[in-house]
Structures are given as structure tokens and as C-alpha cells.
Amino acid sequence: MPVNNELYDQLAWTWWDEHEILNALRILLNPGRFGYFVEVLVDRLKIDPKDKQALDVGCGGGLLAEEFARLGCHVTGIDPSEPSLAVARAHAVQEGLVIEYREGVGERLPFADAYFDIVYCCDVLEHVNDLEAVISEIARVLKKDGIFFYDTINRTFMSKLISIKLLQEWKATSVMPANLHDWKMFIKPQELQAHMEKHGLVHKEIVGLVPATNPLTLINLLRKRKRGELSFKEAAKRIDLARSKDTSNLYMGYAIKI
């Protein structure tokens, strides 16, 4: 079944509702990935994020944009889903955060060359129509020595088992919309790295994100969520993704613009 990106229009109202699926991504993914991004930026690269220009490619409802804004970055978010952007704008105002949100796509970023210090693209690369065009545009708008952060899903047997079968297709455990992802659009790390290197992004590191729970516990948690015995929030908290050397399903990393 092909991926249906219109889901983000249909589910836009759920981005900040802790009882709904899109906000579960914040609870499940943000601690591990944002913690990693801050560690790289501040601890390893010794970069002060205050007043840095940051671009969120595929910002959705602003789940990561608000995290970077709280670091002190001047954040711009771009996304093709206007309903999601409306939710993101309203929530930023509610939180007292100044974030610029614009409608657009990663293949044609409406920004000047070498404008941003940081660009990040999360939960997005496996949805785009033209991966190389998105990477080319990200490289174009990054300043020299700028940082590109990403996360995405590997195209492996394990990702088909977990991200497709377990989460989308099997009746007893499917907590995600059936056509959220298409396994054929998942990206092997060497494919992503080849695109980055072609466009002047020097790849520095790749790490995995895996459930801290064992497989049987994971399946049990998903079954409880499917039966309504656990909220999305509670299930996401219990699954708890941790950093790992295992990149066979979810992985993340960073590159530097030369």
C-alpha cells in the first residue's frame, strides 16, 4: 500500500494531544533524538545554539521546532500540510515561542543559499518524492560548517517486520495508520550518505534508536494499546527508545557542510 502523506492533514489536530498517535511520536522519539542532537551540537562540536538560524524540514505540528526554539535558536519550520502548520502556529503562541512557519516542500526550499546554521529533517526523508532533491536543497541552504541532523528508517527485513508488519499491518498490534509508511521508500544508510557526499555534506556519525524493552514486552505493550488498555502516551513512555549500535530499523546521525 503506497504511503499516504495526506494523513498529516487529516490528523493535524492530534499533534499536541497526548491521547493521540502523532503526539506519541513526541513522547517516544524526541527524548532520544533531541538529546542526541544537543549532545552533538553542544558537547562535541562546542556550538552555542543561542541565536543560530535553524530550519526544520517537514516540521509537522512543531514537535521538534519547539525543542530547538527553547534552546535559543531562531527556528523556521516548513511543511506541505497547512492544517499541521496552523496547529504548530497556535501551539507556539500558547507556549510563548517565536517560530516562523511556512508552507512548502523539501525539494524546493524557499530560502537563500547558505542562510541556516542548522538544518534538521526528522520523520520525513522516508516520505519525500525525491530524496536527492531534498538533500541537495538542504545542502544549498546550509552555511559552510553548518550542521545537518536527520533521522529515518532503514530498508531491511527488521524494518519490514517492525515498522510495517508489527506497527501497521498485523491486526493485534497495528497502532499506526495502515498507509503511514511504504517499506520501499525506506532508506539504507549508504544511500543517504551517498546523496549527502554528492552535495557537500560530510557524514560524521550514524546511530540507531531501539526500544529499551525486549521484543515480547514490546508486542505486549502494542497489544494493550490496541485493546485500549493503555493510552498512546503511556505505551510510548514504556517502549522508551534508546540509542544503540543497531541501525536495522530507526537510525539518526549528522553531517557537516563543507
C-alpha positions in Angstrom: 0.0 0.0 0.0 1.6 3.4 -1.0 2.3 5.9 1.6 -0.4 8.5 2.2 1.1 11.8 3.2 -2.4 13.4 3.3 -2.8 11.7 6.7 -0.9 14.7 8.2 -3.8 16.9 7.0 -6.4 14.5 8.3 -4.7 14.0 11.7 -3.3 17.5 12.1 -5.4 18.2 15.2 -3.6 15.3 17.1 -0.1 16.7 17.1 -0.3 18.0 20.6 -3.0 15.7 22.0 -1.3 13.2 24.4 -4.0 10.7 23.8 -3.5 10.5 20.0 -1.0 8.9 17.7 1.0 11.9 16.3 1.8 13.2 19.8 3.1 9.7 20.7 5.9 10.4 18.3 7.0 13.3 20.5 6.9 11.2 23.7 8.6 8.2 22.0 11.2 9.8 19.7 12.0 13.3 21.0 13.9 12.3 24.2 16.4 10.1 22.3 16.8 12.0 19.1 16.8 15.6 20.5 19.1 14.5 23.4 21.5 13.2 20.8 21.3 16.3 18.7 22.0 18.6 21.7 24.9 16.3 22.7 26.5 16.6 19.3 25.9 20.3 18.9 26.8 21.5 22.4 29.1 18.8 24.0 31.0 17.6 20.9 31.0 20.5 18.5 31.1 23.2 21.2 28.4 25.2 19.4 26.3 27.7 21.3 22.8 27.3 19.8 21.6 30.7 21.0 20.6 32.9 18.1 21.6 30.3 15.5 19.3 30.1 12.4 17.7 26.6 12.4 15.4 25.1 9.7 13.0 22.3 10.4 12.3 20.5 7.1 8.9 18.7 7.4 8.1 20.3 10.8 4.5 19.0 11.0 2.9 20.3 14.2 6.2 21.7 15.6 7.2 18.8 17.8 10.9 19.4 17.3 10.7 23.1 16.3 9.7 24.0 19.8 12.6 22.0 21.3 15.1 23.9 19.2 13.4 27.2 19.9 13.8 26.5 23.6 17.5 26.1 23.0 17.6 29.7 21.8 17.6 29.0 18.1 15.7 31.2 15.6 13.6 28.4 14.2 11.9 28.3 10.8 9.6 25.3 10.0 8.5 24.3 6.6 5.9 21.7 5.8 3.4 20.9 2.9 0.5 20.4 5.4 -1.2 23.7 6.0 -3.5 22.2 8.7 -0.4 21.0 10.6 1.2 24.4 10.3 -2.0 26.0 11.7 -1.7 23.7 14.7 2.0 24.5 15.0 1.5 28.2 15.0 -1.3 28.1 17.6 0.7 25.9 19.9 3.9 28.1 19.6 1.8 31.1 20.6 0.3 29.2 23.5 3.9 28.3 24.7 5.2 31.8 24.2 7.6 30.8 21.5 8.5 32.8 18.4 8.8 30.3 15.4 8.2 31.1 11.8 6.2 28.5 9.9 5.9 28.4 6.1 4.2 26.1 3.7 6.5 24.3 1.2 8.3 21.1 0.4 11.9 19.9 0.9 12.5 19.6 -2.8 12.1 23.4 -3.3 13.1 25.3 -0.2 12.1 29.0 -0.5 15.3 30.3 1.2 18.6 31.9 0.2 21.8 29.9 -0.2 23.9 29.5 2.9 21.3 31.0 5.2 21.0 28.4 8.1 23.4 27.3 10.7 21.4 24.1 11.5 19.0 22.1 9.3 17.2 19.0 10.6 14.9 16.6 8.9 13.2 14.0 11.1 10.4 11.5 10.3 10.4 13.0 6.8 13.0 11.5 4.4 11.1 8.3 4.1 8.1 10.2 2.9 9.5 12.5 0.2 9.1 12.2 -3.6 12.7 13.0 -4.5 15.3 12.2 -1.8 18.3 13.5 -3.6 16.5 16.8 -4.4 15.7 17.3 -0.7 19.3 16.6 0.3 20.6 19.0 -2.4 18.3 21.7 -1.2 19.3 21.2 2.5 23.0 21.4 1.5 22.2 24.6 -0.5 20.6 26.5 2.3 23.2 25.4 4.9 26.1 27.7 5.7 29.7 26.4 5.4 30.4 24.3 8.5 26.6 24.2 9.1 25.1 21.1 10.8 22.6 18.7 9.2 20.7 16.4 11.6 18.4 13.6 10.5 16.5 10.5 11.4 14.8 8.0 9.2 14.1 4.3 8.8 16.4 1.6 7.2 15.2 -0.6 4.4 15.8 -4.1 6.0 14.0 -7.2 6.9 13.9 -5.9 10.5 12.2 -2.6 9.5 9.6 -4.5 7.4 8.9 -6.7 10.5 8.7 -3.8 13.0 7.7 -0.7 11.2 5.4 -2.3 8.6 4.1 -5.6 9.9 4.0 -5.0 13.7 3.0 -1.4 13.7 0.8 -1.0 10.6 -0.5 -4.4 9.3 -1.0 -7.0 12.0 -4.4 -6.6 13.4 -3.4 -7.4 17.0 -0.6 -4.8 17.2 -1.2 -2.2 14.5 -1.3 1.1 16.3 -0.2 3.2 13.3 -2.4 4.1 10.2 -2.1 1.4 7.6 -0.5 3.5 5.0 1.7 5.8 7.1 4.8 4.2 5.6 5.8 2.3 2.5 8.7 -0.1 3.1 10.1 0.6 -0.5 10.6 4.2 0.5 12.8 3.4 3.5 16.4 4.4 3.1 19.6 2.4 3.5 22.3 4.4 5.3 24.7 4.1 2.4 22.1 5.5 0.0 21.6 8.6 2.2 25.3 9.1 2.8 25.9 8.9 -1.0 23.4 11.7 -1.6 24.9 13.8 1.2 28.5 13.4 0.0 27.5 14.3 -3.6 26.1 17.6 -2.3 28.9 18.6 0.1 27.6 17.2 3.3 30.3 15.2 5.1 28.7 12.4 7.1 30.1 12.1 10.6 28.1 9.5 12.5 25.1 7.2 12.4 23.5 5.6 15.5 20.4 3.5 16.0 17.2 4.0 18.1 15.8 0.8 19.5 13.1 0.0 22.2 14.6 -0.3 25.6 12.1 -3.1 26.2 12.6 -6.7 25.0 10.6 -7.9 21.9 8.0 -9.8 23.9 7.3 -6.8 26.1 7.1 -4.6 23.1 4.5 -6.8 21.5 2.5 -7.0 24.7 2.5 -3.2 25.0 1.3 -2.8 21.5 -1.5 -5.4 22.1 -2.6 -3.5 25.2 -2.6 -0.2 23.3 -4.7 -1.8 20.5 -7.2 -3.1 23.0 -7.5 0.3 24.6 -5.9 -0.8 27.9 -3.0 1.7 27.5 -3.1 5.3 26.2 -0.7 6.3 23.4 1.2 8.3 25.9 1.7 5.5 28.4 2.6 3.0 25.7 5.1 5.4 24.2 6.7 6.0 27.6 7.0 2.3 28.4 8.5 1.5 25.0 11.2 4.1 25.6 13.6 4.3 22.6 17.3 4.2 23.5 20.5 4.9 21.5 22.1 1.8 20.0 24.6 0.5 17.5 21.7 -1.4 15.9 20.6 0.7 12.8 18.5 -2.0 11.3 15.2 -0.1 11.9 15.3 3.5 13.1 18.6 5.4 12.8 19.8 9.0 13.1 23.0 11.0 12.6 24.6 14.2 11.4 26.8 15.7 8.7 28.7 18.9 8.3 28.6 21.2 5.2 32.0 21.8 3.6 
